[in-house]
Amino acid sequence: MIVGSFVLFGGAMPGMAQEVECEAYEEDGMGVAVCTDDDGNTAVSVTDEEGNQVTIVEDEEGNEYTEIIEVEQ
């Protein structure tokens, strides 16, 4: 999830290290990851047993972005 978080947060500047803290857990067959970077950007990602994924990102300015990935059967 850390690599995904860098992408969701717009990527780190080349040559600059940015710390991203993540916490992941599973509940009722759903995988949940919550990540926050040094700038206060936050991403919450939920994945179900079929691999469908919803990710919501909120940046330090309060803007929200949602990405939905559905697995085709």
Backbone torsions as a table, in degrees:
resi	resn	phi	psi	omega
1	MET	NA	-27.2	-179.0
2	ILE	-61.2	-44.3	179.3
3	VAL	-62.2	-44.1	177.1
4	GLY	-60.5	-34.1	-179.8
5	SER	-66.2	-39.5	177.4
6	PHE	-61.1	-40.2	178.7
7	VAL	-66.0	-45.5	-178.8
8	LEU	-63.8	-33.2	-178.9
9	PHE	-86.7	11.6	177.5
10	GLY	89.7	5.4	177.3
11	GLY	81.5	147.6	176.4
12	ALA	-81.3	149.8	176.7
13	MET	-66.3	136.5	178.7
14	PRO	-55.0	133.0	178.3
15	GLY	86.5	-8.4	179.3
16	MET	-107.4	129.2	175.9
17	ALA	-87.2	135.4	178.4
18	GLN	-129.9	128.2	-178.3
19	GLU	-84.9	132.5	176.3
20	VAL	-124.2	123.1	177.9
21	GLU	-102.0	129.9	-179.6
22	CYS	-127.7	148.7	174.0
23	GLU	-132.6	128.2	-177.5
24	ALA	-126.7	146.9	177.3
25	TYR	-156.5	167.8	177.8
26	GLU	-120.7	137.6	179.7
27	GLU	-146.9	125.3	178.6
28	ASP	52.3	42.6	178.2
29	GLY	77.4	5.7	179.6
30	MET	-110.7	132.6	173.9
31	GLY	-90.7	131.2	-177.4
32	VAL	-125.8	132.7	175.2
33	ALA	-130.9	135.5	177.9
34	VAL	-124.8	124.5	-177.4
35	CYS	-128.8	144.5	176.5
36	THR	-136.6	137.1	177.9
37	ASP	-103.2	179.2	-177.5
38	ASP	-60.3	-26.4	-177.3
39	ASP	-87.8	-3.4	-179.6
40	GLY	92.8	5.0	174.0
41	ASN	-69.1	140.5	-177.9
42	THR	-129.0	139.1	175.1
43	ALA	-129.0	135.4	174.0
44	VAL	-122.5	125.7	-178.0
45	SER	-127.4	133.2	179.3
46	VAL	-124.6	131.8	179.6
47	THR	-126.1	133.3	178.3
48	ASP	-92.9	-179.0	-175.9
49	GLU	-64.1	-24.5	179.3
50	GLU	-85.6	-8.4	-179.7
51	GLY	98.0	0.0	174.8
52	ASN	-64.8	141.9	-174.1
53	GLN	-137.8	138.5	172.3
54	VAL	-124.2	127.7	178.7
55	THR	-125.8	130.5	176.8
56	ILE	-119.3	128.0	-179.8
57	VAL	-118.2	135.0	171.9
58	GLU	-122.6	123.5	-179.3
59	ASP	-86.2	177.2	-175.2
60	GLU	-64.6	-15.4	178.8
61	GLU	-94.9	0.8	179.0
62	GLY	90.0	2.7	177.0
63	ASN	-73.6	138.4	179.1
64	GLU	-113.2	141.3	177.3
65	TYR	-130.6	138.9	179.8
66	THR	-123.8	135.7	176.1
67	GLU	-126.2	129.9	178.7
68	ILE	-120.2	126.9	177.1
69	ILE	-119.2	117.2	179.5
70	GLU	-109.2	134.6	177.5
71	VAL	-84.7	125.7	179.0
72	GLU	-83.5	134.5	-179.2
73	GLN	-88.4	NA	NA
